[in-house]
Amino acid sequence: MPRSEVRVALLGVGTVGSQVARILAVHGNRLSRLIGARLRLIGIACRRPADVSDQWIDKSLLTDDPASLCPQADVVIEVMGGLEPARSLMMSAFENGASVVTANKALLSRDLKSLQQAAYDHHADLYYEAAVAGTIPVVRVLRESLAADQIISISGIVNGTTNYILDQMALKGISFDQALAQAQEQGYAEADPSADIDGYDSAAKAAIMACLAFGQEIKLDDVDVEGIRSVSQADVAAAAARGEVIRLLASISRDKPGSKNGSDCYTPGSSFPLHVSVKPVTLPKDHELAGIHGSYNAVAIKARYAGDLMLTGLGAGGEPTASAVVSDLITVAGNKVSGVVSPPIPLTSLSGSDCSAEISAKNYGQGV
């Protein structure tokens, strides 16, 4: 019998979750037509339901018990963040046959392989476009559009907070502390900006992209990380005097030693060194990533057959991130209606007998 509805549970109603709920409330009928079945939001979990004031949220759907929603849903949207209880709730969803859409880069960068295996074992999907670069479809491009290609390298600006800070330091001649305070005033930086300015947010995204692009089980701890906390106005001014700008770059590549400009590339699981790093680097002002301003993100992908691709857009914020979440929801809900699941990305463990990959830093510019 054809499925008449897809039941959706939303875990988290903060900046992103609130906008996901709004999109479902405003565009639910149109989205239902796209998947061929009614999308029905069955519950919204949050810590303090009484504090939720968004007019588009049906207060009768609110609960402070997310675990109660997972067994009832066909799709669970996890936008709570953090490692626990997010991981346990995802596993509960999979065990009950529900697919998961998540924006949780911290968890995925530590546990992608086991999460996607759990999804597959229970005939469910795990989708996470919003975990990497907000509304920029990097995950979909790597997972689907370039599935028949071979990736040579990826380099990108994947954190809007740090890009805004560095950009303001260059444009206005202000100090790092002044630019950070400005970013916080504008809502680009959290009260505790450590994950952003110390590079770990970018590193989590780099780990996920490396998994997708090279089929290697790369975790956050495998990424060589240096943030922008030590970048001074003197560094920025010196770079400008040389016709350069400083950007925090996530860089990923696998090269055969001696290959020319990385022109040779290899299939997932090959033993040639894989380089994954996040570092502040200097770039010529005419470099494609040097012109990314404000809180925008950009990812440059070099592929063997497709050549050079550049993806640019808003990498954070409630509406852009919610857009990516709902896009994934359409895909996994459509799969539920069709009775299919997407295959997991094969990941070779670093400790596997068929792989001796090395993780090391590689700058695509002069290190600061």
C-alpha positions in Angstrom: 0.0 0.0 0.0 1.4 3.4 -0.9 2.6 5.5 2.0 0.1 8.4 2.7 2.3 10.4 5.1 5.8 10.7 6.4 6.0 11.5 10.1 8.7 14.0 11.1 10.2 14.6 14.6 12.3 17.8 15.1 14.9 17.6 17.9 16.0 21.2 18.7 14.2 24.5 18.2 17.1 27.0 18.4 18.3 29.2 15.6 18.2 26.4 13.0 15.4 24.3 14.4 13.0 27.3 14.6 13.6 28.1 11.0 13.1 24.4 10.0 9.7 24.5 11.7 8.9 27.7 9.9 9.7 26.3 6.5 7.5 23.2 7.2 4.7 25.4 8.5 4.8 27.8 5.5 5.7 25.4 2.7 4.5 22.0 4.0 1.9 21.5 1.3 4.3 22.2 -1.5 6.9 20.0 0.0 4.4 17.2 0.5 3.6 17.4 -3.2 7.3 17.0 -4.0 7.6 13.8 -2.1 4.2 12.3 -3.0 3.0 12.0 0.6 2.0 14.3 3.4 4.8 15.6 5.6 3.4 15.6 9.1 5.4 17.2 12.0 4.5 15.0 15.0 6.6 16.6 17.7 9.3 19.2 18.5 11.7 18.5 21.3 13.5 21.3 23.3 14.8 21.9 26.8 12.2 24.5 27.8 9.0 24.3 25.9 7.4 27.1 27.9 10.1 29.5 26.5 9.3 28.9 22.8 7.5 31.9 21.4 7.7 31.5 17.6 4.2 32.1 16.3 4.5 29.5 13.6 5.1 26.7 16.1 2.2 24.7 17.3 2.7 24.7 21.0 0.9 21.3 21.4 3.8 19.7 19.5 6.4 20.8 22.0 8.0 18.3 24.5 11.1 18.1 26.7 11.4 14.4 26.0 13.1 13.8 22.7 13.5 10.1 23.3 9.7 9.7 23.2 9.6 11.0 19.6 12.1 8.8 17.9 10.1 5.5 17.9 7.1 7.4 16.4 8.9 9.1 13.5 9.7 8.1 10.0 12.3 10.9 9.8 14.1 12.5 12.8 15.7 15.9 12.2 18.5 16.4 14.8 19.6 20.1 15.2 20.3 19.9 19.0 24.1 19.7 18.5 26.6 18.2 20.9 27.7 14.6 21.2 25.1 13.3 23.7 22.2 12.8 23.8 22.3 13.5 20.1 24.2 10.2 19.3 21.9 8.0 21.4 18.8 9.6 19.9 20.1 9.0 16.4 20.8 5.4 17.2 17.3 5.1 18.7 15.8 6.5 15.5 17.8 4.1 13.3 16.8 1.1 15.5 13.2 2.1 14.9 13.7 2.3 11.2 13.6 6.1 11.0 16.0 8.1 8.8 18.0 11.0 10.2 18.8 14.4 8.9 21.3 16.3 11.0 23.5 19.4 11.1 25.7 18.0 13.8 29.3 18.4 12.5 30.9 17.8 15.9 29.3 14.3 16.1 29.8 13.4 12.5 33.5 14.4 12.5 34.0 11.8 15.3 31.6 9.0 14.4 30.4 9.2 10.8 31.3 5.6 9.9 29.4 3.9 12.7 26.4 6.2 12.3 26.0 5.6 8.7 26.5 1.8 9.2 23.8 1.9 11.8 21.5 3.7 9.4 22.2 1.1 6.6 21.7 -1.9 9.0 18.2 -0.6 9.8 17.3 0.3 6.2 17.4 4.0 6.9 19.2 7.1 5.6 21.6 9.5 7.2 21.9 12.9 5.5 23.9 15.9 6.7 24.3 18.6 4.1 23.9 21.3 6.7 26.8 20.0 8.8 29.5 21.2 6.4 28.8 24.7 4.8 25.3 25.7 5.5 23.3 26.2 2.3 26.3 25.4 0.0 25.6 21.9 -1.4 29.1 20.6 -0.8 28.0 17.2 0.6 25.6 16.6 -2.3 28.2 17.5 -4.8 30.8 15.1 -3.3 28.3 12.4 -2.5 26.3 12.4 -5.7 27.4 14.9 -8.5 31.0 13.8 -8.4 30.5 10.2 -7.5 31.9 9.0 -10.8 34.9 11.3 -10.7 38.1 11.3 -8.7 38.8 14.2 -6.4 42.3 15.6 -6.4 42.0 18.3 -3.8 39.5 20.4 -1.8 40.3 23.8 -0.3 37.9 26.2 1.2 36.7 28.8 3.7 34.1 26.9 5.7 33.7 29.2 8.8 31.9 32.5 8.4 32.9 33.8 11.8 36.7 33.6 11.1 36.3 34.9 7.6 34.3 37.9 8.8 37.0 38.7 11.5 39.9 38.5 9.0 38.0 40.5 6.4 37.2 43.3 8.9 40.8 43.4 10.0 41.9 43.9 6.4 39.1 46.3 5.4 39.0 48.5 8.5 42.5 48.1 9.9 41.2 47.0 13.3 42.7 44.6 15.7 41.7 40.9 16.1 39.9 41.7 19.4 38.0 44.5 17.9 36.9 42.4 14.9 35.9 39.6 17.2 33.8 41.9 19.3 32.2 43.3 16.1 31.4 39.7 14.9 29.7 39.0 18.3 27.7 42.2 18.0 26.6 41.2 14.5 25.6 37.7 15.7 28.3 36.0 13.6 30.2 34.8 16.7 29.1 33.0 19.8 29.7 34.4 23.3 32.4 31.6 23.5 33.9 31.7 20.0 36.7 29.2 20.7 35.5 26.5 18.3 35.5 29.0 15.5 38.6 31.1 16.1 40.7 28.1 17.2 39.8 26.3 13.9 37.9 23.3 15.3 34.6 24.1 13.6 36.5 24.2 10.2 38.4 21.0 11.1 35.2 19.1 11.8 33.9 20.1 8.4 37.2 19.3 6.7 37.1 15.8 8.3 33.6 15.2 6.9 34.6 16.4 3.4 37.7 14.2 3.5 35.5 11.2 4.2 33.2 11.9 1.3 35.9 12.8 -1.2 38.5 10.1 -0.5 36.6 7.3 1.2 38.9 7.5 4.2 37.7 7.4 7.8 39.0 10.8 8.9 38.1 12.1 12.3 38.5 15.5 13.9 41.6 14.4 15.8 43.3 13.5 12.5 43.1 17.0 11.2 46.1 19.3 11.7 44.5 22.5 13.2 45.7 26.1 13.7 43.2 28.8 14.3 43.4 32.6 13.8 43.7 33.6 17.5 47.4 34.6 16.9 46.8 36.6 13.7 47.6 40.2 14.4 46.9 43.5 12.6 50.6 43.6 11.8 50.3 40.2 10.0 47.3 41.5 8.0 49.0 44.7 7.1 52.2 42.9 6.0 50.1 40.6 3.8 48.3 43.6 2.3 51.7 45.3 1.5 52.6 42.2 -0.5 49.3 42.2 -2.4 47.9 39.3 -0.3 45.1 38.5 2.1 44.9 36.1 5.1 42.2 33.5 5.1 41.5 30.4 7.3 41.7 27.6 4.9 40.6 24.0 5.2 42.7 21.9 2.8 42.4 18.3 1.7 44.4 16.4 -0.9 45.9 13.0 -1.7 48.9 13.1 -4.0 51.2 10.4 -5.3 54.8 11.5 -4.4 56.4 13.0 -7.4 53.1 13.6 -9.3 52.8 16.9 -11.2 50.5 19.4 -9.5 48.4 16.6 -8.1 47.3 15.6 -11.6 47.4 11.9 -10.7 44.6 10.9 -8.3 43.6 7.6 -6.8 40.6 5.7 -5.8 39.4 5.5 -2.2 41.5 3.4 0.1 44.7 3.9 -1.8 47.8 4.2 0.3 49.1 7.5 -0.9 49.3 10.3 1.7 46.2 12.1 2.6 46.7 15.7 3.8 44.0 17.3 5.9 44.6 20.7 7.6 43.0 23.9 8.8 45.4 26.8 8.9 45.5 30.6 8.3 47.3 31.1 5.0 48.2 34.1 2.8 46.7 34.2 -0.7 47.3 36.5 -3.6 44.5 39.0 -3.9 43.5 37.6 -7.3 43.1 34.1 -5.8 39.6 32.7 -6.1 39.3 32.3 -2.4 40.8 35.7 -1.5 37.7 37.5 -2.8 35.3 35.8 -0.3 34.2 38.5 2.0 32.2 38.8 5.2 30.6 35.7 6.6 30.4 33.9 3.3 31.9 30.5 2.7 33.5 29.0 -0.4 34.8 25.6 -1.4 37.0 24.9 -4.4 37.1 21.4 -5.6 39.6 20.0 -8.2 38.4 16.8 -9.8 40.1 14.7 -12.5 37.3 14.8 -15.0 35.1 17.7 -14.0 38.0 20.0 -13.5 37.8 23.0 -11.1 34.5 23.8 -9.3 33.8 26.6 -7.0 30.8 26.7 -4.6 30.0 29.9 -2.8 27.3 31.0 -0.4 26.1 31.7 3.1 27.7 29.0 5.4 25.8 29.7 8.6 22.7 31.3 10.0 19.2 30.0 10.8 17.6 30.4 7.4 20.4 29.2 5.1 21.2 26.2 7.4 17.5 25.3 7.7 17.2 25.4 3.9 19.9 22.7 3.7 18.2 20.6 6.4 14.8 20.7 4.6 16.5 19.9 1.3 17.8 16.7 2.9 14.4 16.1 4.5 12.8 16.1 1.0 15.4 13.5 -0.2 15.0 11.1 2.7 11.2 11.5 2.9 11.1 10.7 -0.8 13.1 7.6 -0.2 10.7 6.5 2.5 7.8 6.9 0.1 9.7 4.9 -2.5 10.9 2.3 -0.1 14.6 2.8 -0.8 17.7 4.0 1.0 20.9 5.6 -0.2 24.0 3.4 0.2 26.5 4.5 2.8 29.8 6.1 1.7 32.5 3.3 2.0 35.1 4.4 4.5 38.5 2.7 4.9 39.8 2.8 8.5 43.2 4.4 9.0 44.3 1.3 10.9 43.0 -1.0 8.2 45.5 -3.5 6.7 45.0 -2.1 3.2 45.8 1.5 4.1 48.8 3.3 5.4 47.6 6.8 4.9 49.5 9.6 6.6 47.7 12.7 8.0 49.8 15.8 7.8 49.5 19.5 7.2 49.6 21.0 3.8 49.2 24.7 3.2 47.9 26.2 -0.1 49.7 29.4 0.5 52.3 30.9 2.8 51.5 30.0 6.5 51.1 32.9 8.8 
